[in-house]
Amino acid sequence: MIFEETPARDAYRVAIWGGWRRFIGYLPPGYDVRANLLLGNAIGRSSAGSRERIEANLRRAFPERDDIQTLALQTFETHISHQYIPMSFKRITPRNAANYLRIEGLQHLEALRKAQTGAVFMHPHMGPAQLPLCTLGALGYPMHQIGGGQVTGLSKIGQWASDWRHRLEEDMQVTLHDGKDFLRPIIRALEEGAFVMTTCDGTGGGEELGRRVVANVLGHRMHIPISPVFLALAAGVPLLTLSTHRNPTKGAAFRTEIGPPIELNREQPRKKVLEEGANAVGDFLSDVLSRYPADWHFWDHFEPGRFLESPV
């Protein structure tokens, strides 16, 4: 979700990365995440123009739904919970991890550790996308993340806020890789048993990284990255899915679902495997976006000329 650079936005950034950051640090573990959801709701209610664009794109994906306005408002909650989750990274420990995130599918990680093999976890930008990364790292799993994609056109204050976020990311007990660098260190880490998280929808911010192909997502032709499939093939490790969304039960505000390994016919030519892998990514995105539409960040990109293929 991208907002216009204005003096008012800069004033907001100063308030958030100054006073708000200190305020939520005093809240009990997990309540800081819920406070960010409330802040996102307030921002969504005051952002009529952005909300209308998101509503239009949600209707493009789900013409039959009658709760589009509610979903659009909730996407702002999702965006803010993601933007400010680094403020909580230092607070997450094995003792309080359940206050922050409910994790389903840990048996798949345990099976990988038992087999002493690494794995690639492809995930969309849903919920606080780095929350499972931080939480799993705090629980002792060998977590790595491929990042990158620069937010372009930031003001001086905007860059200051972005630098704050990157400093707080260093509080995670994980290894971060720049997606613009050579892939060999990532492949080596996978071969040595690392669990690497990488996105399968986009990077946002105006600069996309890696090769993309077109696959069907929610009945539309969408440009999606195939780097998760490529990495799994290059390192000879399993490819699994991971998605994060609101927790409908008591406890943590968010829940992460970790799926079993995706079957890839690795005996075929690599080009064919990548094509089939891209279709698997499209099917995965269609499934999780249908089930948890309010938890995706990029509805403002779900239109022709951006994430979707432009008409001929």
N, C-alpha and C positions, 0 to 999 in steps of 0.2 A: 504494500500500500504506500503510495507516494503522495506527499503533500507539497504544495507550492511553498517556495522560500519567501518569507515575509518578515518584517520586523516583529510582528506579533508572535510569529512562530519562534523567533529567537528568544523573545522574552519568556515564552512558555518553556523553552529548553533550559534556560537558566534556573527557572523555578523547579523544574523536574529534577535536573541533575545536581541541584543544590539541596533545597529544602525537602522535596518529596523523597529523594533517595535516603536522606537521614531519617525522615519520619517512618518510612516502612521498615527501616532497620530496627526499630523499637517494637514492632509488632511480633506476636508469637509466630514461630515457624509455620509457614503455610498461609498465614493470614496476609502476608505481604503480597502473595500471588492474587488472593481474592481482592485486595485493595486495588491492584492494577486493573482487574476486571471492572470494578466499579468506575475507575477513572476512564477506562475505555468507553463505557456506556455513556458517560457524560460528554465525552468528546464526539461520539457518534451522533448524539442528539443535536449537537451544535454544528455539525458538518453536513448540511443539507445537500450541497452540490455533489460532494464525493459520495454521499449515501445514494443519491439518485442514479449515479453511474453504476454503482455496485448492484443496485436493484435491477437495472436494465440487463446487466450481464448475468445475474442469477436467473432472470426470466429466460434468457437465451439458453441456459443449461437446463432449467426446470420449468418449462412453460405450464406444467400442470399443477404446480404448487401454489397454495393460497397464503403462505406465510412468508413471502419474500421480504416484506418490510421488517419483520422481526429478525430474519436471518441477516439482513444487511446491517442492522444495528449491532448484532452480535459479532459481526466480523471486525468491528472496531474494538470490541473487547479483546478479541483474539490478537489483533495487531498490537495493542498496548501491552498485553500480557507477554508477548514475545519481545517487544522492544526493551522492556525494563526487567526481564528475568535475570540479566547479568547482575543486577543489584542484589540478588539473592544467592548467587553462586557460592560466595564465601560462607554462607550460613548452612548449606546443605551438608549433612554428615550421615554416616550409616544409622545413627540413632534416630534422626528425625526425617529421614528420606521419605518415609511413608506419609508424612504430612504434606509433602510437595507433589508426590507422583505415585499413582498406583500403576504397577507394571505387570502386564500379563504376557506370558510367553518366555519367562526366564529359563524354562526348561530347555529351550533351544540354545541359549547361551551356555548353559551347563553342559549340554551335549557336545558343543564345539570345544569347550575347554577340556572335557574328558578326552576328546579325540585329538587334542593339541593342534587344532587348526584355526586359522584366522577366518574372517568372513567380511563380506561387504553388506552393509545395511542401507538399502535405499529408502529414502523417506521424503514425503512432500513437506512443504512449509505449512505445517498445521500446528495450532496451539503454540506454546512457547517451544519452538523447534529445538533449542539447545538444552531444554530441561532434561530430557532422557539422557543426553550425552553427559551432562554434569552429574546426574544422579547415578548412572551406571558407573561412571568413573569413581565417584565417592564410595560406591559399593565394592570397588576393587577390580572391576573388569578393565581389560586393556583397551580403553577407548581412544580412538583417533577420529578426527574430523577433517574433511576437505572443505575449506572455505574459499572465499574470493568473490569477485563481482563487486566493483566499487560503486558506491552511491555517488553519482556525479552532480556537479552544480551546487554543492553545499555552500552556505554562507560561512563566514569565519566562526561564528558561534556554532553553526551546524557541525563544522569539522571538530570543534572543541568537544561537543557532545559525542560525536562518533569516536573520538579518541578515548573518552571516558569509558564508553562501552567496551572498546578493545582492551583497555587496561583491566577491566573487571573480568573479562573472559579468561585472563591469565590466572584467576583464582580456581579454575576448574582443574581437577586432577586428571587431565587428558593431554593428548598431543594434538596440536593444531597444524595443519598443512595448508599452504597457499596453493589454490588450484591453478595458479598461473605458473608455478614452478614445475620442474621435471617430475614425472610420475615415478621414477625409479625408487626413491625413498619410500613411497607409499606401498608400492608392490613388495619391496623388501620387508616392510613392516607386516604386511598381510602374510607373507611366507613364514614369518617368525611368530604368527599367532595373534596379530592385532585384530581388533574389531573396528572397522572403518565405516563411519557414517558419511553418506554423501546424498545430496538432494536429487530428486528425479522429476522435478517440475520446472524450476527456473532459479535464477539467482536474484532477479529483481535489481532495482537501483540503477538501471540504465546500461549495464554492461554484463552481457551473458558470456559464460565460459564454456568451452568444450563443444564437441560436435552434437548437433541436434538432428533428429529425423522426425517425420510427421507420422503420427499414429492417432487412432480414434480415441477420443476422451469425451464421454457424455454425448456421443453422437456428433461430435465436431472433430475436424482435423486439427490437431494441436502439435506444435513443435515441442518435443521433449528431449532432454539429454539422455544419451546412452552410455555415459561414462560409468554408471554403476555396473552395467553388464560387461563393458570392456574390462574394467578392473578385475571383476570376478574371473573372467576368462584368462586374463594375463597372468594373474597370480595363482590360478588353479584352485580357487577357494569357493565355498558356497555363497550364493546371493540370497539374502533374506529381505523381508519387508518390515518396516517400522512406521507407525503412525501415532500421532498424539492428538488427543481431543478432550473435550470436557468429560469429566467423570460423572455419570448419571447416578452414582450411589454415594453413600456417605464417605467421608474421609477427604482425601486430597481433591483439589479442584480439577486436576487433569489426570488422564489415564493414557498410558502408552500400550499399544498392542504390537507385539513382535510375532511375526508369522514364521512358518517353517520354511526351509530352503525351497527356492523356486527351481523346478526341473528345467535344465538347459541341455539340449542335445549337443554336447561338446564334440561329437564325432563329425559333425557337419563342417563345411567351410565356415571360416569365421564370419564372413559377411552374412551368411544365412543365419547363423546363431544370433548375431547382433540384430537382424531384422525381427526374428522371433522374440528376442529379448525386449525390443522396443514395443512390440505388441503386448507383451506381458506387463510392461510398465504402464501402458495405456489402460489395460484392464484393471490393474491395481488402482490407478488414479480414479477411474470411473467408479469403482466400488467404494473407496473411502470418501470421495467427495459427495457421492450420493447419500452415504450414511451420516456424514458429519459435515454438511456444507458450511455451517457457520464457523468452522474451525480452520478454514483455508485462508491464507493471506492474500491470494492473488486474484480475487474476483475482479478487481479493477483492470487486470491484464487479460481477462478472458473475453477477447474480442478480436475480430479480424485485423490483421496488421500488427498485432502484438503477439500474444501466445498462440492465437489461432491463425490458420492459413488464410491469406487474403483471397477473395474470389478472383477468378481469372477475368 
